[in-house]
Amino acid sequence: MAGMAAALGIGYFAQDLAARDAQQPVTQRPQIAATAPFDQSGKPSGVQSVSASTSIEQPRDWSWLSRWFGDNDGASRQAGFSERDLDPTTYAHLAATRLPEGVVQAMQREPTEQVVTVKRGDTLMKLLVDAGIERGEAHQAIEGLSSVYDPRQLRPGQDITLTFLPPASLKLPLEIEVERKSALLGLALQPSVEREVQVRRDGNGGFAAEQIEFPLQTVTVLRGGRINSSLYETAIEAGIPIAALWEMVRAFSFDVDFQRDIQPGDRFDIMFEELRNEAGDVVNTGAVHYASMTLSGKTMPIFRFEPRPGEFDFFDPRGESVRKALLRTPIDGARLSSGYGMRKHPILGYGKMHRGIDFAAPTGTPIMAAGSGTVAKAEWFGAYGRYVQIRHNSEFATAYAHMSRIAPGIRAGARVQQGQVIGYVGTTGRSTGPHLHYEVLKGGGQVNPMSVKFPTGEKLEGKDFARFQKERQGMERQIAELRREMQVASRPGSSSRSAKAACREEQPDIC
Ligand SMILES: [Zn+2]
């Protein structure tokens, strides 16, 4: 193939004989030149400009050399050199050696980058060695990095960018060695959105560390929308990050049936923090302070509060925690289609013949334990397909049917926490499509989950309630302010009006 032939160059390595004759240790300061004549047939056709005095400080640092090796196009021909130019009779002090093809190929490579992702149980040393770096070199890099970053802080999912020199090196004089392993040039990682740390090879054979900090600004925003086909889509349209949406959905899952309670015209609002970098780009989501859902005209606001340091929860205006013994939506509510579009689904709803509640959701949607308890059953169960039953106390149990998969570790006798994923939506057993069939059992028989009354969660009292009231009022003032700003921003022509008003104040005779 012509294309492949073009990519392969022919290289010459020239050594300054004067330097060798002077008994200088050439590995320290060799005087060398490299040439790159190319021809499809292998016949030298030209030499890109060479310099007999170009020096290489580090025997390994020959990356500049690759610049003299190009592809077989005009650039090298235009140089107007020929092989004769390296003839010892022309340049008496130069000796030229033709390089093996593999070396030329290796030299043509630019430094490469590779991104590796930290997995559970990985150490930085293991990651670097797995990436083909020699232990000694990896150790040096880690040592260099440790002045700005503790490698034990590595977390699964963290990306690390490794920069390599191509896997070949020159040993001077005139010994060319292709190494099996690549040489590490540097590594960089971003332990947080605010900080990047890196090491780069320094001139002394070690690694120098550097830390770059990105100052972030926390901005509290209020966003919301009218719920269309699904909460998820509405949130995306309103610019609400999934992390904030998920926090709201989880908090309301104790009270709201996300499949059936949502009607046309219903809406939600979330007040949360955005972390922005200097360019104003949102790089992370902070805490959700407030959320509210308006369902069938009834607004349910909830506020973040820490009754005890580090232990936050959401509370309604009366100071009652949203937390209840059982979730009303034991599935990721954001993934459910709004109930009003799904009403006609024949398998939905609770009736005499159908003693459970169905949540239609895509196969694979995580199913959560509605409450904490002990797994009583986790197996194939006739028409129920893959089935899990959880006993919460001597009276109540919940059951989940038609799963595609039961989560690992969920077997009879296992303890589960409320909200823990116990399996995934499917359509196993007698089922007409992917959905979760959910039952609440009382004394062994099914009851209508809607009719079950559970005691409410924690209620704030005394000093805690007073502190909550004060914080809530502060949040309400902030919400009112953000709402006014949103209205001003969305009012058409508002900016031109205010510009006109400003003009009138400053230059009344022009405006
Ligand atoms: Zn069902």
Boltz pocket constraint, residues with backbone or C-beta under 6 A from the ligand:
constraints:
  - pocket:
      binder: B
      contacts: [[A, 347], [A, 349], [A, 354], [A, 356], [A, 357], [A, 358], [A, 436], [A, 437], [A, 438]]
      max_distance: 6.0
